[in-house]
């Protein structure tokens, strides 16, 4: 008389055989069962670009805060819509007349006068004084970049399908 296996015993036996096959496949593919994944490169590139952009924004804010000079400017043109922009004309304290545009303003009317702050060493670096000189946007962009730089290396190696 032969003994019959219960359904649970048959399932357990099948699971052991399956585990052996998976282990053998992993040994054939490589000792660790891991595979290379280069998504991390994308995260590192995005992180570097965001961090560089944040540093560039912070540099502009720093220069306008520490060596900026305030002068009146005439609003020549205002572009309405999603990305509002104003064209202004102002005269530097050195006597040079500059026409430039900016999106960094709060309120302006065409033909009106607003105060702008500009960098004497680079007079086209300017913004309206009502915009503010804070490091919030550079800080957020920089933190975004640092987060991507921290996460990127973890994406170079991922676990295999069965490990």
C-alpha positions in Angstrom: 0.0 0.0 0.0 1.4 3.3 -1.0 1.0 6.4 1.1 -0.7 9.4 -0.5 0.5 12.9 0.2 -1.9 15.5 1.5 -2.5 18.6 -0.7 -0.5 20.7 1.8 2.5 18.4 1.5 2.3 18.4 -2.3 2.2 22.3 -2.3 5.2 22.4 0.1 7.1 20.0 -2.1 6.3 22.1 -5.2 7.5 25.3 -3.4 10.8 23.6 -2.4 11.4 22.5 -6.0 10.5 26.1 -7.3 12.9 27.6 -4.8 15.7 25.3 -5.9 15.1 26.3 -9.6 15.1 30.0 -8.7 18.4 29.6 -6.7 20.0 27.7 -9.6 18.9 30.4 -12.0 20.4 33.1 -9.8 23.7 31.2 -9.5 23.8 31.0 -13.3 23.1 34.7 -13.7 25.5 35.8 -11.1 26.5 35.2 -7.5 24.5 38.0 -5.9 21.3 37.8 -7.9 21.6 41.5 -8.4 21.4 43.4 -11.7 22.8 46.8 -12.6 20.3 49.6 -13.1 21.4 52.9 -14.6 18.3 55.0 -13.6 20.6 56.4 -10.9 22.5 58.4 -13.6 19.3 60.2 -14.5 18.8 61.1 -10.8 22.3 62.3 -10.5 22.1 64.5 -13.6 18.8 66.1 -12.6 20.3 66.7 -9.1 23.4 68.3 -10.4 21.4 70.6 -12.8 19.0 71.6 -10.0 21.8 72.2 -7.5 23.7 74.4 -10.1 20.5 76.4 -10.9 19.8 76.9 -7.1 23.4 78.2 -6.7 23.0 80.5 -9.6 19.7 81.9 -8.2 21.4 82.3 -4.7 24.3 84.2 -6.3 22.0 86.7 -7.9 20.1 87.3 -4.7 23.4 87.6 -2.8 24.8 90.2 -5.3 21.6 92.3 -5.3 21.5 92.2 -1.5 25.1 93.1 -0.8 26.1 95.5 -3.6 22.8 96.4 -5.3 21.9 100.0 -5.8 18.3 101.2 -6.0 17.2 103.6 -8.8 13.8 104.6 -10.3 12.9 102.9 -13.6 10.2 103.6 -16.2 8.0 100.7 -17.2 8.0 100.6 -21.1 5.9 97.5 -21.8 4.1 94.8 -19.8 3.3 91.4 -21.1 0.3 89.8 -19.4 -0.6 86.2 -19.3 0.9 83.2 -17.5 4.4 84.6 -17.5 4.1 88.3 -16.8 7.1 90.3 -17.8 7.9 94.0 -17.8 10.4 96.0 -19.9 12.0 98.8 -18.0 14.5 101.6 -18.7 16.7 102.9 -15.9 19.8 105.0 -15.6 22.6 103.6 -13.4 24.4 105.9 -10.9 27.4 105.8 -13.3 25.1 107.4 -16.0 24.6 104.4 -18.2 21.0 103.9 -19.6 19.8 100.3 -19.5 16.7 98.8 -21.1 16.0 95.3 -19.8 13.1 93.0 -18.9 12.2 91.1 -15.7 9.6 88.8 -14.3 10.6 89.7 -10.8 8.0 92.3 -9.9 4.8 92.6 -7.9 2.9 95.5 -9.4 3.7 97.7 -12.4 1.8 99.9 -14.9 3.0 100.9 -18.3 4.4 104.4 -18.2 4.6 104.3 -14.4 7.8 104.4 -12.3 9.0 101.6 -10.1 12.2 101.2 -8.1 14.6 98.6 -9.3 17.8 97.3 -7.6 20.7 96.5 -9.9 24.2 95.2 -9.6 26.7 97.9 -10.4 29.2 95.4 -11.7 26.6 93.8 -14.0 23.9 96.4 -14.6 21.6 94.0 -16.4 21.2 91.9 -13.3 18.2 93.6 -11.7 14.8 93.2 -10.3 12.0 95.3 -8.8 12.5 96.2 -5.2 9.0 95.1 -4.2 10.0 91.5 -5.2 12.1 90.9 -2.2 15.6 89.5 -1.5 15.0 86.1 0.1 16.6 82.8 -0.4 13.4 80.8 -0.5 13.4 79.8 -4.2 17.2 79.1 -4.3 16.8 77.1 -1.1 13.9 75.0 -2.5 15.7 74.4 -5.8 18.9 73.5 -4.0 17.1 71.1 -1.6 15.5 69.4 -4.6 18.9 68.9 -6.2 20.4 67.6 -3.0 17.6 65.1 -2.6 18.1 63.8 -6.1 21.9 63.6 -5.5 21.3 61.6 -2.3 18.7 59.2 -3.9 20.6 58.7 -7.2 23.4 56.3 -6.0 20.8 54.0 -4.4 19.3 53.4 -7.9 22.5 52.0 -9.4 22.0 48.6 -8.0 18.6 47.0 -7.5 17.6 43.6 -6.3 17.0 40.9 -8.8 13.5 39.7 -9.6 13.5 36.8 -7.1 15.8 38.1 -4.4 
